[in-house]
Amino acid sequence: MQRRYDEEAVSAAIATVLLFAGVLAIISGMMVTITPVINEKHGSVERQAMSGQMLDLADETVRISETGLPGDSATLPLRPHSGELGWDFIRGGTWYSVSFVEDGSLRLDDLLDLDNTVRLRYPNGEVSAVCFSDLRASKDAIWNYRIPAINGTVLATPVTTLQQPLDSTSIYLDNQGNDIEFTLKPDEVLNTNFTYNPSIGDNWLSSDGPLKVIFLRGNGGTTLVTPDLANPDNNMGRSWTIPLPPGKVSLFLVSDDLTQVTWTSNSSNGTATSDGEISSWNKNFNTELGDVLQVHSSSPARLMMTWGEDTGSTIWPDVNGRGLGTTFSLPAANGSILVENPSSSSVAIEIDGLYNTIPARDSTRIPWDKANQIVSNSPIQIHWLPENMLGTFRTGSMEMIPALDSGMSSGLEHSFSTPNSNGDEFVIIQPASPETSLNLIADLGHNETPHLAFNDSKNSRVVTLSPIASNLVRTSVNTTDILNDAPFRLISVAGNDGMMELNHDGFERCQPIGYRASGWIQVTLPWKDMSMHSNTQIKEAWNDGTHPLGISIQALGPNNGDPLYTLASAWGVHLPRLNYEFTSSVSGMEIGYRGGFVGTNHPEFQADVLKLPPAREGPGPRLAVTVPLTMPEQGSSLGSSEVDLTVELNQREQLATVLGHEIRRGWDGPYGSAIASESSQELAFSSDWLTFPGQIERLEDYVGWVQLTNSSSEAIYHAAGKPVLFNLQLSQLTISTEVV
């Protein structure tokens, strides 16, 4: 065989290979160039396919939350293209604040990041204290009521806000470790006895809806009844739901204006008009067990109830709703008042032009029989008693003592005159935070310790006073240990009688501040840190009260002589987010829905607002907001499957109807600044803003949202310097899905 080298064949082969390589190179270059375009087109299809569905979901939830009744629902399909649907509980929510002081401004930061700290900013004056209340804003949230650590009887009935609940309210009793379950319909009353055993711990009453709970003992008592919806600035209201104890009951109402009062119960109904320079109304009832009384007032008012024999005692708040103040308007009720001066210098009080002097850290008892006003030159506490005795004597009483540093039901420091009675006198100390420790200064009974610590404990402490105790009872946190200086509550008990209303355990947890700061003030929340927990653990914490899903805030401070004026209030809610994740030319693309808002970061991570959060403006300087809080139903299926999604309204709750000088909205997360910017687009037509950019005090030709800086996630609802009538509601909705 003869071999011959053929140069032309070799050249042809090499040329073919090179040609093929060139073609591959060209194709590769084209693929490198065209693949991102193809992926981007794919991402555009994903966005287009899901954005319309998310907008439909937002429209339906806003419609149901604003106009629906409990039980109303809507079903719509969700058809993922190639991405996945999922829930995210960690990315926060929204908050609104309202200032009751002209030129005041309350700002919040890190409120909804699930840890136990929050930063606030009120540069316009001193902030004495900040109080936090858990809104229990979920259908599955349990309302926990701590029963005072004594023997007594509980009366409870469901409380409604905007609508009656469709279902009965389920109630769970933990009475010395024995669990009992009841159901209550509206206008029905739970009547049960509780026995306290210190070796077992506190008794609890829990429910799946809000209750009006009255605790009573003996043959009589007195209590101030809180409104079903209290004004955030002064705690006055127009409507009350009261489970009545059997026997002789009297109601006393006082208002700043003449008011028409209507009442309805199983055995009595009627209408009357208040009278007097300080508008007052009273009514006597003979009640039977199981009666529920509905009282309505045409003007904001306060309501006090007495029961049985002339016994009991209750703290009467000042005109701002605090238990410590300088101006008080009391009803026309026969009895006496005990005026306490907790300060280290004497105080002068004026009644009908006559002056009384209260010595330092002392008290004075004054007969009372008509509606009148008391004015003092320094903060005082007032107890109203139906009996007219001498000194601090009372046949029997039970009352929550307000904190000196907040004027509310909890704080870090308390002081009151030791009650004198024919029975035992003792104090019940309840924790209002995961941990704290305190010192008790009083004439203590045998074997009682003045140092108490609450370290992750839910149980109260009962401290007996000496039978010959006569000095002030004072408490303050122990600042020398490693435990947090956190709030607690104090209940004074004397004799064998008494009555008081019980609020749920997440109500009014107050932290004192006591200074003015132009920058951010960091405050420790009196709840557990849940920032490092899973979605399941977070949802459980929201349900059992370990951490609040929704929270209301009151900033208190001096104003026009009032030591604890409500400077501003705020409301914040976590909004679980329904997220659709997909891939475009880059990964991490999403379309998210929460609280009526729809946004996306496609293309290229640029935050884009597809639908703003709902808000209704005008006519005039008015703003109405309903926040839809959507919570996924347990076991709802999500992912890449096609589903039918059902939105159901569980409850709509009125949070506030107030007149405020500044309304501010904050929205956390990556879309906050985009929302603030989008809602302020009409500022471009304002000549004042174009002339003086960023100077809101000179903006007079525009009413609406204003973003002060381009990067801010907050917006101010500006009304050209006029007060704004602000209405805020919270709608609780459940979202369930079914795979198609």
Secondary structure as UniProt FT lines:
FT   HELIX           7..67
FT   TURN            70..71
FT   STRAND          73..78
FT   STRAND          84..88
FT   STRAND          93..99
FT   TURN            102..103
FT   STRAND          107..109
FT   TURN            111..112
FT   STRAND          117..121
FT   TURN            123..124
FT   STRAND          127..134
FT   TURN            139..140
FT   STRAND          143..147
FT   STRAND          152..158
FT   STRAND          169..175
FT   TURN            176..177
FT   STRAND          178..184
FT   TURN            186..187
FT   STRAND          190..194
FT   TURN            198..200
FT   STRAND          203..207
FT   STRAND          211..217
FT   TURN            218..219
FT   STRAND          220..225
FT   TURN            232..234
FT   STRAND          237..243
FT   STRAND          247..255
FT   STRAND          260..264
FT   STRAND          269..273
FT   TURN            276..278
FT   STRAND          279..287
FT   TURN            289..290
FT   STRAND          292..308
FT   STRAND          314..315
FT   TURN            319..320
FT   STRAND          325..330
FT   STRAND          335..341
FT   STRAND          347..351
FT   TURN            352..353
FT   STRAND          354..358
FT   TURN            360..361
FT   STRAND          362..368
FT   STRAND          372..385
FT   TURN            391..392
FT   STRAND          396..401
FT   TURN            404..406
FT   STRAND          413..417
FT   STRAND          425..431
FT   STRAND          435..441
FT   TURN            446..447
FT   STRAND          451..455
FT   STRAND          461..465
FT   TURN            467..468
FT   STRAND          472..477
FT   TURN            479..480
FT   STRAND          488..495
FT   STRAND          498..502
FT   TURN            505..506
FT   STRAND          509..515
FT   STRAND          521..524
FT   TURN            531..532
FT   HELIX           535..544
FT   STRAND          550..559
FT   TURN            560..561
FT   STRAND          562..574
FT   STRAND          577..582
FT   STRAND          589..594
FT   TURN            595..596
FT   STRAND          597..600
FT   TURN            602..605
FT   STRAND          608..611
FT   STRAND          616..617
FT   STRAND          622..632
FT   TURN            634..635
FT   STRAND          643..660
FT   STRAND          662..667
FT   TURN            670..671
FT   HELIX           672..679
FT   HELIX           681..685
FT   HELIX           687..691
FT   TURN            693..694
FT   HELIX           696..698
FT   STRAND          703..706
FT   TURN            710..711
FT   STRAND          714..719
FT   TURN            720..721
FT   STRAND          724..739
//
